[in-house]
Amino acid sequence: MIRATSLLIGLMLTASPAAAQRTMMSPNVVAHIKALPTQLAGLSPDYGDSSSGYGGPMRAYRSNNPLDPVIAVVFADAQRMSDWHALAEYGRASPRQAGVIDTLFEGKFSLDGRPPGRNFFGDYLTKQGIKQSWIADVDGVRVTVLATIYRAEDRRRVFDAIRRDLFGGVTMEKLSIAEAN
């Protein structure tokens, strides 16, 4: 499990907002990166360093304890809304790679105080722990959040922090099988 955490963190190192601007990101993406919280679910952001070679629009939250959750937040310009099938498949990709044992919940959510959009949430039990996938279109920016949770007691804390601190509140709704497949 420690090796998996180290590998995941190594892949998810992120650049500072200043470095993000140097990689020619849109002003909307840069604004979202700058607005990220300084802590998420009690975890600190990992800004990466110049040796990481990764200047993408991404931030990872983690701690030094290998059993603590790891939360990756990735931003991209959203050209248009994806259909439900594409969102569901994208949200399932990382859990599938981790070896899905059970789908705990798949649903859609709306962002409190914002116009309706297509936003996907998936909660999966995998061979590498719980994987939560969040995909939302916010002000023309696709926000993708992938949380890896190793201890059951961290699951609710991570869920609440993402919905409250990253998205400003959400309303969940179960996704029908017809919508997701």
C-alpha positions in Angstrom: 0.0 0.0 0.0 2.9 2.4 0.7 4.3 1.8 -2.7 0.9 2.5 -4.4 0.6 5.8 -2.4 4.1 6.8 -3.4 3.5 6.1 -7.0 0.2 7.9 -7.0 1.7 10.9 -5.3 4.6 10.9 -7.8 2.2 11.0 -10.7 0.1 13.7 -9.2 2.7 16.3 -8.2 1.5 19.7 -9.2 2.7 23.2 -10.2 2.1 26.4 -8.4 -0.4 28.9 -9.8 2.5 31.0 -11.2 3.8 27.9 -13.0 0.3 27.2 -14.2 0.1 30.6 -15.9 3.4 29.8 -17.7 1.9 26.7 -19.3 -0.6 28.8 -21.3 -3.7 27.8 -19.4 -6.9 29.7 -19.9 -7.7 32.5 -17.4 -10.6 30.4 -16.1 -8.4 27.4 -15.3 -5.8 29.6 -13.6 -8.6 31.3 -11.5 -9.8 27.9 -10.4 -6.3 26.8 -9.4 -5.8 30.0 -7.4 -9.1 29.5 -5.6 -8.2 26.1 -4.3 -8.2 25.7 -0.5 -5.0 25.7 1.5 -6.1 22.5 3.2 -8.6 19.8 2.1 -9.9 17.2 4.5 -7.0 18.1 6.8 -4.5 17.4 4.0 -1.9 19.8 2.7 -1.4 20.7 -0.9 1.6 19.3 -2.7 2.8 21.9 -5.2 5.5 19.7 -6.6 8.8 21.2 -7.6 10.7 22.2 -10.7 12.3 18.7 -10.9 8.8 17.1 -11.3 8.6 18.3 -14.9 4.8 18.5 -14.5 3.3 21.9 -15.1 -0.2 20.9 -15.6 -3.4 22.3 -14.1 -3.4 20.0 -11.1 -3.1 19.9 -7.3 -2.7 16.9 -5.0 -3.6 17.0 -1.3 -1.8 14.5 0.9 0.1 14.1 4.2 3.2 12.3 5.2 1.2 9.4 6.6 0.9 6.7 3.9 -2.5 5.7 5.2 -4.0 9.1 4.9 -6.2 9.9 1.8 -4.8 11.3 -1.3 -6.9 13.8 -3.3 -6.1 14.9 -6.8 -7.8 17.8 -8.4 -7.4 18.4 -12.2 -8.7 21.3 -14.3 -9.3 21.6 -18.0 -11.3 23.9 -20.2 -14.7 22.3 -20.9 -15.5 22.9 -24.6 -19.0 21.4 -24.1 -21.0 19.3 -21.7 -20.2 15.5 -22.0 -23.0 13.0 -22.1 -23.8 10.9 -19.1 -22.2 7.8 -20.6 -18.9 9.5 -21.2 -18.9 11.1 -17.7 -19.6 7.7 -16.1 -16.9 5.9 -18.1 -14.4 8.6 -17.3 -15.3 8.5 -13.6 -15.0 4.7 -13.6 -11.6 4.6 -15.3 -9.3 5.0 -12.3 -11.4 2.7 -10.0 -11.2 0.0 -12.8 -7.4 0.3 -12.9 -7.4 -0.2 -9.1 -9.5 -3.3 -9.4 -13.2 -2.6 -8.6 -14.7 -4.9 -6.1 -18.0 -3.1 -5.7 -19.8 0.1 -6.9 -21.0 1.7 -3.7 -22.8 4.6 -5.3 -23.0 6.4 -8.7 -24.9 9.5 -9.0 -25.2 13.0 -10.4 -25.0 16.2 -8.4 -25.9 19.8 -8.8 -23.8 22.6 -7.5 -25.7 24.6 -4.9 -26.5 28.1 -6.2 -25.5 27.4 -9.8 -27.4 26.5 -13.0 -28.0 22.8 -13.6 -25.1 21.0 -15.3 -23.9 17.4 -15.9 -21.8 16.5 -12.9 -20.9 12.9 -12.0 -20.0 11.2 -8.7 -18.8 7.6 -8.2 -17.9 5.8 -5.0 -16.1 2.5 -5.4 -14.5 -0.2 -3.3 -11.3 -1.3 -5.0 -8.4 -3.5 -4.2 -6.5 -0.3 -3.4 -9.1 1.2 -1.0 -12.1 3.4 -1.7 -12.0 5.5 -4.8 -14.2 8.6 -5.2 -14.6 10.2 -8.6 -16.1 13.7 -9.0 -16.5 15.4 -12.4 -18.1 18.8 -12.7 -18.3 21.6 -15.2 -17.9 24.9 -13.3 -17.9 28.2 -15.2 -16.5 26.6 -18.4 -13.9 24.5 -16.5 -14.0 20.7 -16.1 -13.0 19.9 -12.5 -12.1 16.3 -12.0 -11.4 15.1 -8.5 -10.1 11.6 -7.6 -9.8 10.6 -4.0 -8.1 7.5 -2.8 -9.1 6.5 0.8 -7.4 3.7 2.6 -9.3 3.8 6.0 -13.1 3.6 6.3 -13.1 6.3 9.0 -11.7 8.8 6.4 -14.4 8.3 3.8 -17.1 10.7 5.1 -14.5 13.4 6.0 -13.1 13.4 2.4 -16.6 13.3 0.9 -17.7 16.3 3.0 -14.6 18.3 2.4 -14.8 17.9 -1.4 -18.5 18.8 -1.7 -18.1 21.7 0.8 -14.6 23.1 0.2 -14.1 22.5 -3.5 -17.6 22.7 -4.8 -19.3 25.0 -2.3 -22.1 22.5 -1.6 -23.8 19.9 -3.7 -27.1 18.1 -3.9 -26.7 14.4 -4.8 -29.1 12.3 -6.9 -28.7 8.6 -7.8 -27.8 8.0 -11.4 -30.1 5.6 -13.2 -28.6 2.6 -14.9 -30.0 3.9 -18.2 -28.3 7.2 -17.8 -24.9 5.7 -17.0 -24.8 2.8 -19.5 
